[in-house]
Amino acid sequence: MRFSSSAGSCSRRNEPPKRIPGQAHIRGLQALSAAHGAGYFAVTALTAWLVFAKLGVGLLRKAWINLDRIWAAALIVTGAATLVF
């Protein structure tokens, strides 16, 4: 993207470099997406640490949910809904 936005102005010395009209908007969205991902990771890590520190591993052993079965059921329901609709 960076090369394609400035490639047209390489041969002209008197003109300012050309920019893509929404380039600043795209960079803002990328920064927002990175901040969202970092915040999501931080909250997830803090939650995991709090559960481990306060409740311990014993709770995880007792209340473990089999996510493989949940995912399988979700895929079956989604596939059936796709076929029906």
CORHU-V292746 format. One record per helix or strand. SS is the DSSP state (h for helix, s for strand). FROM is the first residue (numbers start at 1). TO is the last residue. If there is no record, write none. Layout:
# CORHU-V292746
ss,from,to
SS,FROM,TO
SS,FROM,TO
This chain:
# CORHU-V292746
ss,from,to
h,2,9
h,23,62
h,67,84
